[in-house]
Amino acid sequence: MSLPRVERLLAVVAHPDDESFGLGAVLDRFVRGGTLDDPRGVTPDVHIYTRSKVGWVTLPEGAPAFDDYYDSKQLWPAESLERLRAALA
């Protein structure tokens, strides 16, 4: 199966572990080889549900972080919101 090259991929799931049930294989097709071996190549835009993170996990200073979820309309760039609107149309 040939998939297009993408810079970013958004997976919206109902529960934090849902990507491991079926969708995980699809998501794996989009991860470049070596990405998980060199985590500097993958940096999150925002950290969510940080209220339940364990104490030894440190978040980068200045990185957007939320105890729960966040309002994407306030944080996402306009072009990202437009792509989302187009995808949901």
C-alpha positions in Angstrom: 0.0 0.0 0.0 1.4 3.4 -1.0 0.5 6.4 1.2 1.2 10.0 0.6 4.1 11.7 2.4 2.8 13.9 5.2 4.6 16.3 7.6 2.0 15.9 10.3 -0.8 13.5 11.1 -3.8 14.1 13.4 -5.5 11.1 15.0 -8.6 11.9 17.0 -9.5 9.0 19.3 -12.1 8.7 22.0 -9.7 7.1 24.6 -6.0 7.5 25.1 -5.3 3.9 24.1 -7.5 3.7 21.1 -4.7 4.1 18.6 -3.4 0.7 19.7 -6.6 -1.0 18.5 -6.5 -1.3 14.7 -5.6 2.3 14.0 -2.0 1.8 15.3 -1.1 -0.2 12.2 -2.3 2.6 10.0 -0.4 5.3 12.0 2.7 3.2 11.9 2.7 3.5 8.1 3.1 7.3 8.5 6.0 7.2 11.0 9.4 7.5 9.3 11.9 4.8 10.1 14.2 5.8 12.9 11.8 8.4 14.4 11.3 6.5 17.6 15.0 5.8 17.9 15.8 9.5 17.7 12.9 11.3 19.5 14.3 14.7 18.7 12.7 14.4 15.3 9.3 14.3 16.8 8.2 17.1 19.1 4.7 17.6 20.4 2.9 20.9 19.7 1.0 20.7 22.9 0.9 18.4 26.0 -2.6 17.4 27.2 -3.9 15.6 30.3 -0.7 16.5 32.2 -2.6 16.4 35.5 -2.0 12.6 35.6 1.6 12.6 34.4 4.2 10.9 36.6 6.6 13.1 38.5 9.7 12.0 36.6 8.3 13.2 33.3 9.5 16.7 32.6 7.9 19.0 30.0 10.0 21.5 28.1 9.8 25.0 29.6 7.4 27.2 27.7 5.7 24.2 26.0 1.9 24.6 26.0 0.5 22.2 28.6 -3.0 21.5 29.9 -4.4 19.5 32.8 -7.2 18.3 30.5 -7.8 19.1 26.9 -7.6 22.5 25.3 -9.4 24.8 22.9 -7.8 24.1 19.6 -9.4 27.3 18.1 -7.2 29.4 20.4 -4.0 27.4 19.9 -4.0 26.0 16.4 -2.7 28.1 13.4 -5.4 29.4 11.1 -4.2 27.1 8.2 -4.6 24.0 10.5 -8.1 25.0 11.5 -9.0 25.4 7.8 -7.6 21.9 7.0 -9.7 20.5 9.8 -12.8 22.3 8.6 -12.2 21.0 5.1 -11.7 17.4 6.3 -14.9 17.5 8.3 -17.0 19.1 5.5 
